[in-house]
Amino acid sequence: MSTNDDVPAIDFVTTKADSNFSDFSSINTGGNTGGSGGRSSGGGSSKSPSPDTSKKDTKNPAKDTRDIYHDINIELKQIERELDRVQEKQDRLYGKELLDNLNKQQELLEKHKDTLAEKQKLQEWDLQNQREILENLDVTFDAYGNISNYMDILGQKQAAVNAKTKEYNDLVSQYNALTDKDAKK
């Protein structure tokens, strides 16, 4: 299956079909009518369904991120394949054909070098963006780029989870105490 860069891929559908749609065909029942044991389901609304606006369409960064290196990696592989083909021909050539082949290899190596430089710039940009995201979460880095306050952040996150768990347990205890009083009445 080939992909086209102009046509976006559909990752998910935000609305569901309403109750007027079913998995059953009225033309080809296949022995199953989709009915409810011979009973008629009744009228229904002729009003067209409106999309559910109660849920916001938000992106989950962990699931919705695209590989930003995808296109450049494909380009690098194509250059490498072409270079391999040209290098394989080198042993059978001599004279002007050999010089042309070596010039072609040089061109491909220059193109490969330029593409690698482009990928390096993309990696530096990606690193800076990820670093800014982490710094906004109060992460600090040492001189080597390693997270220096990892244990502090982990402790803060654990304390937040423990506080929410305690809050939940207190609410459950209050609920249980209230339902016990109501049951005794």
N, C-alpha and C positions, 0 to 999 in steps of 0.2 A: 504494500500500500504506500503510495507516494503522498507526500504532504505538500501543500501549497502555502507559501508564506502569506498570500493575500487573503486566505480564508481562515478566520479564527476557529480554533477548536472549541467545542462546547464541553465545558467541564462539569456543569450541573444544571438542573432545571429548577427554577425558583418557585414555580406554582405546580400544583397537582391538578389532575383532571377532576372535575366535579362528579357528583353521584350519577349524572346522566350518562356517563361513559362507563362501559364495562369491558371485560375481557372476552365477551362472547359476541359472535357474529350472528346477525339475524338471517343471513343468507346461508352460511355453512355452519350449522349447529354442531355437527360432529357428535350427535347423540346427547349433547348437553345444551340446554336452553338458557341456562343462567338464571332460571326462575327460582322461586322459593317454594318448591314442593307443590306447584300447581296453583298457588295463590297469586292473585294479582297484587302488585305492590302499590296500586293506587295512583293518584294524579301526579303531582309534582309541579314544580315551578317552571314556567316558560321563561323566566327571567335569566338572562345570561349571567354566568358567574363573574364576580369581580375578584381581582387578585387579592391575596391575603397581605394586607399592609401592616399587620401586627409584628411581623418578623422583619428585621432589617437585613438587607443584603450586605453582609460584611465579609471581608476576606480573612481567611485564616492564614497568616504568614507561613506557618509550618507546612500547610498543604498546597497553597496557591502560588508558591514561588516557582519560577521558571529557571532552568539552568541558563544563566547568562553567558556561559562559555560554550553552549551547544553549537552555535553557528561557527564560531571561530575554530572550535575543535574539528568540525567537519571540514572546514577549509584547510586546516593543517593536514588532515589525513589525505585529502585529495592531492595536495602538493606532494606529500610523501609518496603516494602511489605513483604519481606521474614521474617523480624523480627516480623511483625504483625501476620503472619501465625504461626510462632513458639510460640509466646505468647498465641495465641488462644488455642493451644494444651495443654498448661501448666496446665489448670484447670482439665483436664481429666487424668493426669499422676500422678504416685507416684513411690517411690523407685528409682531404677537405671534409669528408663526412665525419671523421673522428673529431676534427676541430669544431664543426657545427654542433656535434653531440656534446662536446665539452662546454661550448658556449651556452647551449640549452641547459645543461646541468648548473652552470654558474647562475643563469637567470632564475632557475627554480630555487637554488639555494638562497639567492638574494630575496626572492619573494617569501621563502620560508622564514628567513631572518626578520623581515619586515612584519610578517604575520605574528611571529613570536613576540616582537616588540609591542605590537598592538594588544596582544593577549596580556602581556605584563602590565600595560597601562590599565587595562580592564581589571586585572587582579588588584592593582594598587587602589583603584577607585572603589572596588568592592570591599577591600580591607578597611578603607577609611570610613565607608558607610556603616559597616558592621561595628567598627570601633566607636563611632558616634552613637549608635543605638545602645551599645553597652555602657558608654559613659553616661548617657541619659538615665540609665538604671543604676547609677552610682558605682559602677565597676571602675577600678583603677588598674593601671598597667605599670609594670616595672620597665627598666631600660631595654629589656629584651622583647617586650611586647606580650609578656605573660600576665595573666590576671594576678594581681598581688593581694587583693582582698577577697579571695574566693571563699575562705572559711567564714569571714564576717557576713558576706551576702547569704551564704547557706544558712548560717545561724539566724539571720533576720527572717528568711523565708520559713524556716522551721518554726520560729517563734510565732509568726503570723498564722501558720497552719494550726499550731497548738492553741492559739487564742480562739480561732474560729471553732475548733473542736470543743473547747471548753464552753464556749457560748452555746453551741448546739446541745451539748450534754445538759447544761443548765436549763435550756428551754424544754428539753425532753423531760427533765425532772419536774419542772413546773407543770407541764401538761399532765404528767402522771399523777402528781399531787392533786390537781384540779379534778381529774376524772375519778380518782379514788374518793374524793369528797362527794362528788355527784352520785357515785354508785352507792354510797352509804345512806344517802337520803331516801 
